Every structure is written in structure tokens, then in C-alpha cells.
Amino acid sequence: MYIKSGRRFIEQSAMQTEKLKQFCLENNIPTKLNEPMSAHTSLRIGGTSDIALYPDEGNIKKIIDIISEDSIPYMVIGKGTNLLIKDGGIEGALIFTDRFNKITNITDDGQITVHAGCLLQKIITLSAELGFSGMEGLAGIPGTVGGAIAGNAGSFGYEIMDVVDSICILTDDGNIKTLSKSEAGFAYRSSKLPANSIIIDSYFSLKNDDQASVKKRIKEFVNEKRLKHPLNLASAGCVFKNPDGMSAGKLIDEAGCKGMSIGGIMVSRLHANYFINSNGGTAGDFLRLMDIVKEAVSKKFGILLEPEIKIIGRD
């Protein structure tokens, strides 16, 4: 357990991670100490991680074994989209999925096997080229397949759960398990994967379709997104979940919050459910603005907005 007080905390942290660092050195696994998370999130926000690791699929299991043996806290991220990392950074180990990013199997009937670190848009582009349908509405959503599955990403009535057949995960006790769609516990913008599990492979089941039709739908969805969302600015995507039958962005707008700002964070004037890091904002700014917006919507409509973004890290 970490002792969270000055030098004692630093010394305890260094002792716990020594075996992990040595293993990474011996196996040519890229490792960074005190890595600023602002460089790894679409919001450009976040303190430092104690130790950042970039394993491939061949050594991830051993890393989890070491982490478990030495009681090192850990988290896993892909491209840091739809994610707010607090200003205190990440305690323990942060595992990036950048290096397990292969497409390992494709069949003529639309079955695709993908590593969790593969970019979601790469799979959507590939499916269009092959004439497979089912993912068109996810076009334009940034990040990795693993992140999209963990949060059941969706847009335009599409959800990634619609095309997931099963998922292969590594649990925090070092076991490999394959979960069916029902076992993954998908719900609106969420899943119920075991705590601290790491998605290794995802098995998608798509449908054969006309290539030109699939490409046309993707283009239409992307164009609509560009018109209505501030895609070229630093954000984490939608901040709050849509309440049943309602739009969170519309509620925020009608509560008078569009354009509101705290520090360097501003509610987008284009889409009120996007918060923009417009001027060197911090996680503290972002969280305060979230509280103000939630209170305004609650006061006007009696509706309590729930976060869609994932909030992690130390205060």
C-alpha cells in the first residue's frame, strides 16, 4: 500500500516498482517515469503517471503478474479520449495498449478479430473497404477498440455492442477469459467488465453489404458530426450521458450554460455537451464546471446529469 506523504510515498513507490522496471528493461518494453498525461489525452489535461508502460500482447500477462505480486495499483488506457485525468496524475503503473494493435483475423462473412489497442476508425475504414456493415454510425469517434468496448461507444443509434460477438480479457489475477456479449454486461455508454481487467482481443460480427452504400453512410455521418460537434478542438467528447429520451446538450443549452467557462475550460458554443480546453485548463477547472452545469440543469429541469466521461487519477 502506498504511504501518501512526501518522501515516504516516493520511496515506497520506487521500491514497489523496481522489479517491474527491471523486467521491462530486460524485455525491451518502453517505460517512462513521471510521464505527463496531458500529452496522452484528447483534453490535453492530467498530472504525471508514476510509471508508464508500453507492453505488447506477448508480455502483458507477466507484467500483470508482477503488478499483482508487488501490490502496485494500475490502470489501462488507449488514446485517452473521453477521459479526464486529475491534476494529481496516476498512482502506480499506467499501461498503454499502443503496441497490441493488430487485426488478427478476417473472414468472408464479416467476422473480424482485433487487438484492443487498434484504432476504432481503422476498423471502420476496413469494414467499409470490405463491404461489411454495422459500424457506420461509429465513424468519427476517436480512440481505440478497447476503450470503445469498455464504454460501449455509440452515435446515431449505433452502439459497438451491436457488433461485438465476444471479448478476450486478462483479469487482475492473471487469468485469460473469453466473455460473451451478455457476460460483458453492456448498457448505455457502459459495460460491466471485471474490475482492472484488460481487453486483449475483440471479436466482431458484421454483415455483408454493398461497399458503396457503406461508404456513403459513413460519409454522411462524419459530415453531420463535423457540422454539430467541435471535433477540431481539445475536448473529451460528450461530458454527460443523455437522460432517457432527452439530449444532455439541449438541457445544458436551455439551462443557460453554453459558453460558460471556468479557468481554461469552456462549455462549447457549438455543442453544449462538449467542454473545450481553450486556454490551458486543468482537471480542477473541468470538474468545477461540471458541478456548475449539473446544478444549473438540476435546478431548471429537476434532472441530475450523469458523467459519460471517465474520471481517473489522484486529486
C-alpha positions as a printed Julia matrix, in Angstrom:
315×3 Matrix{Float64}:
   0.0     0.0     0.0
   1.23    3.49   -0.78
   2.02    5.89    2.08
   0.79    9.18    0.68
   3.11   11.65    2.39
   6.07   13.34    0.74
   9.37   11.45    0.65
   7.95    8.29    2.27
   5.45    7.98   -0.59
   8.16    8.43   -3.24
  10.45    5.87   -1.6
   7.64    3.34   -1.18
   6.61    3.82   -4.82
  10.18    3.33   -6.07
  10.61    0.13   -4.06
   7.35   -1.36   -5.34
   8.11   -0.7    -9.0
  11.77   -1.78   -9.03
  11.05   -5.37  -10.17
   8.62   -4.07  -12.78
  11.16   -1.62  -14.19
  13.82   -4.33  -14.31
  11.51   -6.71  -16.2
  10.69   -4.0   -18.73
  14.38   -3.2   -19.21
  15.27   -6.86  -19.79
  12.42   -7.34  -22.29
  12.8    -4.08  -24.25
   9.44   -2.75  -23.07
   9.34    1.05  -23.41
   8.97    2.64  -19.97
   8.62    6.26  -18.88
   8.75    7.7   -15.37
   6.7    10.74  -14.33
   5.16   10.95  -17.79
   2.81   13.98  -18.2
  -0.68   12.74  -19.01
  -1.55   16.0   -20.76
   0.43   14.58  -23.69
  -1.78   11.47  -23.83
  -5.35   12.75  -23.56
  -7.52   14.49  -26.13
  -8.29   17.11  -23.45
  -4.57   17.9   -23.01
  -5.08   17.65  -19.25
  -3.63   15.49  -16.49
  -0.81   15.2   -13.96
   2.03   12.71  -14.3
   1.95    8.92  -14.09
   4.37    7.27  -11.68
   5.42    4.77  -14.36
   4.03    4.42  -17.89
   4.44    1.09  -19.71
   4.06    0.14  -23.37
   3.9    -3.69  -23.45
   2.86   -5.88  -26.36
   0.42   -8.78  -26.16
   3.28  -11.22  -25.55
   4.38   -9.75  -22.22
   1.25   -8.16  -20.79
   0.42  -11.23  -18.7
   3.83  -11.25  -16.99
   3.51   -7.55  -16.26
   0.16   -8.11  -14.56
   1.7   -10.97  -12.56
   4.45   -8.66  -11.28
   2.0    -5.85  -10.56
  -0.2    -8.24   -8.59
   2.71   -9.75   -6.64
   4.02   -6.33   -5.61
   0.57   -4.75   -4.97
   1.13   -1.97   -7.48
  -2.02   -0.03   -8.42
  -2.53    0.12  -12.19
  -4.78    1.49  -14.9
  -5.06    0.84  -18.63
  -5.72    3.44  -21.32
  -5.7     3.6   -25.1
  -5.61    7.02  -26.73
  -7.02    8.97  -23.77
 -10.28   10.08  -25.4
 -13.47   10.54  -23.37
 -11.15   10.6   -20.36
 -10.35   13.17  -17.67
  -7.15   12.52  -15.7
  -6.96   14.51  -12.48
  -4.2    17.0   -11.78
  -2.55   14.66   -9.25
  -1.8    12.19  -12.05
  -1.84    8.38  -11.95
  -0.73    6.37   -8.94
   1.3     3.26   -9.71
   1.54    1.85  -13.23
  -0.23    3.13  -16.32
  -0.42    0.56  -19.12
  -0.84    1.82  -22.68
  -2.31   -0.5   -25.31
  -0.45    1.11  -28.23
   1.61   -1.99  -29.01
  -1.17   -4.56  -29.18
  -2.94   -3.12  -32.17
  -3.17   -5.84  -34.81
  -6.09   -7.17  -36.83
  -5.53  -10.91  -36.48
  -8.38  -12.48  -38.45
 -10.92  -11.56  -41.15
 -13.42  -13.92  -42.75
 -15.56  -13.51  -45.85
 -18.76  -13.49  -43.81
 -17.8   -10.44  -41.7
 -16.02  -11.94  -38.68
 -13.1    -9.74  -37.58
 -10.71  -10.31  -34.66
  -8.93   -7.22  -33.38
  -6.47   -6.36  -30.61
  -7.73   -3.82  -28.08
  -5.15   -1.16  -28.97
  -6.26   -0.96  -32.61
  -7.82    2.38  -33.56
 -11.59    2.18  -33.87
 -11.55    4.24  -37.07
  -9.1     1.79  -38.67
 -11.67   -0.99  -38.22
 -14.5     1.16  -39.57
 -12.45    2.09  -42.64
 -11.5    -1.54  -43.19
 -15.1    -2.73  -42.85
 -16.19   -0.21  -45.49
 -13.48   -1.37  -47.89
 -14.6    -4.98  -47.41
 -18.29   -4.15  -47.77
 -19.19   -5.02  -44.15
 -21.89   -3.02  -42.38
 -22.8    -2.48  -38.73
 -20.31    0.15  -37.56
 -21.11    3.13  -39.79
 -22.59    5.3   -37.03
 -19.38    4.98  -35.02
 -17.43    6.83  -37.71
 -15.62    9.85  -36.31
 -15.38    8.5   -32.76
 -11.7     8.7   -31.73
  -9.78    6.24  -29.61
  -9.15    2.52  -29.54
 -11.34   -0.55  -29.85
 -10.71   -1.44  -26.2
 -11.85    1.95  -24.96
 -14.89    1.89  -27.21
 -15.93   -1.51  -25.86
 -15.31   -0.64  -22.21
 -17.57    2.42  -22.58
 -19.94    0.92  -25.18
 -19.31    3.82  -27.54
 -22.18    4.86  -29.72
 -23.63    7.51  -32.02
 -26.56    7.95  -34.43
 -28.37    4.98  -32.92
 -25.38    2.64  -33.33
 -23.54    1.09  -30.36
 -20.41   -1.01  -30.5
 -22.19   -3.73  -28.51
 -24.35   -4.31  -31.61
 -21.4    -5.85  -33.46
 -19.46   -7.46  -30.59
 -19.62  -11.23  -30.57
 -17.24  -11.87  -27.65
 -14.24  -10.39  -25.83
 -10.99  -11.91  -24.59
  -9.75  -10.31  -21.36
  -6.86  -10.63  -18.94
  -8.11  -10.43  -15.34
  -6.19   -8.85  -12.49
  -5.29  -12.3   -11.16
  -3.52  -13.13  -14.43
  -6.16  -15.38  -15.99
  -7.29  -15.21  -19.62
 -11.08  -15.36  -20.07
 -13.43  -15.07  -23.03
 -16.68  -13.25  -22.3
 -19.81  -13.41  -24.42
 -21.71  -10.23  -25.22
 -24.18  -10.91  -22.41
 -21.38  -11.57  -19.91
 -19.81   -8.21  -20.77
 -22.9    -6.51  -19.32
 -23.27   -3.8   -21.93
 -25.58   -0.89  -21.17
 -25.89    2.71  -22.37
 -22.3     4.04  -22.57
 -21.03    1.41  -20.17
 -20.11   -2.23  -19.63
 -19.59   -4.44  -16.61
 -16.23   -5.93  -17.38
 -14.39   -7.25  -14.3
 -12.57   -4.53  -12.38
  -8.98   -3.97  -13.54
  -9.37   -6.4   -16.44
  -7.57   -5.69  -19.71
  -9.26   -6.3   -23.05
  -6.85   -8.29  -25.24
  -8.93   -9.32  -28.28
 -12.36   -8.34  -29.57
 -14.42  -10.49  -31.91
 -16.76   -8.56  -34.2
 -19.58   -9.93  -36.29
 -20.54   -7.68  -39.22
 -22.87   -8.14  -42.18
 -22.06   -8.35  -45.87
 -23.28   -5.24  -47.66
 -22.7    -3.09  -50.72
 -19.36   -1.32  -50.39
 -20.57    1.93  -51.93
 -23.62    2.05  -49.62
 -21.5     1.51  -46.51
 -19.06    4.26  -47.56
 -21.93    6.63  -48.33
 -23.47    6.17  -44.87
 -20.09    6.7   -43.19
 -19.51    9.91  -45.14
 -22.96   11.23  -44.21
 -22.45   10.51  -40.51
 -18.99   12.1   -40.46
 -20.24   15.22  -42.26
 -23.1    15.61  -39.78
 -20.7    15.23  -36.87
 -18.39   17.89  -38.25
 -21.28   20.33  -38.51
 -22.58   19.79  -34.98
 -19.51   18.9   -32.89
 -16.26   20.84  -32.17
 -14.08   18.0   -33.42
 -11.04   20.2   -34.11
 -10.77   21.47  -30.52
  -9.33   19.88  -27.36
 -12.19   18.02  -25.69
 -13.1    14.63  -24.26
 -16.25   14.21  -26.35
 -19.63   14.23  -24.64
 -19.28   15.03  -20.94
 -22.66   13.78  -19.73
 -24.88   10.87  -20.67
 -28.18   11.65  -22.37
 -31.09   11.12  -19.96
 -33.8     8.78  -21.31
 -35.43   10.37  -24.34
 -33.56   13.66  -23.91
 -30.41   15.37  -25.1
 -27.91   16.39  -22.42
 -26.56   19.07  -24.75
 -30.03   20.6   -25.22
 -30.66   20.59  -21.47
 -27.31   22.29  -20.8
 -28.02   24.87  -23.51
 -31.51   25.65  -22.19
 -30.16   25.93  -18.65
 -28.09   28.86  -19.93
 -24.66   27.21  -19.72
 -23.5    27.38  -23.34
 -20.3    29.46  -23.48
 -19.84   29.36  -19.69
 -16.22   28.95  -18.57
 -14.12   28.19  -15.51
 -10.39   28.83  -15.78
  -9.31   27.49  -19.17
 -12.35   25.22  -19.69
 -15.42   26.37  -21.62
 -18.79   24.86  -22.49
 -18.72   24.67  -26.29
 -20.87   27.21  -28.15
 -21.37   24.65  -30.92
 -22.44   21.65  -28.79
 -23.12   22.29  -25.1
 -22.26   18.73  -24.04
 -18.65   19.3   -25.09
 -16.29   21.12  -22.73
 -13.32   22.7   -24.52
  -9.84   23.16  -23.1
  -9.45   26.56  -24.67
  -6.66   28.09  -22.6
  -4.51   25.72  -20.54
  -7.32   24.42  -18.36
  -6.85   21.97  -15.51
  -8.8    18.96  -14.32
  -9.87   21.06  -11.35
 -11.37   23.65  -13.74
 -13.15   20.9   -15.65
 -14.63   19.29  -12.53
 -15.84   22.63  -11.16
 -17.51   23.43  -14.46
 -19.16   20.0   -14.46
 -20.6    20.7   -10.99
 -21.92   24.12  -12.02
 -23.56   22.73  -15.17
 -25.11   19.79  -13.27
 -26.52   22.19  -10.68
 -27.96   24.51  -13.36
 -29.69   21.63  -15.17
 -30.96   20.15  -11.91
 -32.35   23.49  -10.77
 -34.14   24.21  -14.06
 -35.36   20.73  -15.04
 -35.06   18.57  -11.9
 -32.75   16.21  -13.83
 -29.42   15.03  -12.45
 -26.91   14.56  -15.27
 -24.51   11.61  -15.04
 -20.93   11.75  -16.38
 -20.22    9.95  -19.63
 -16.51   10.7   -19.47
 -14.33    8.51  -17.27
 -12.62   10.4   -14.46
  -9.46    8.82  -13.03
  -6.35    9.71  -11.06
  -5.29   11.44   -7.84
  -6.8    14.66   -6.54
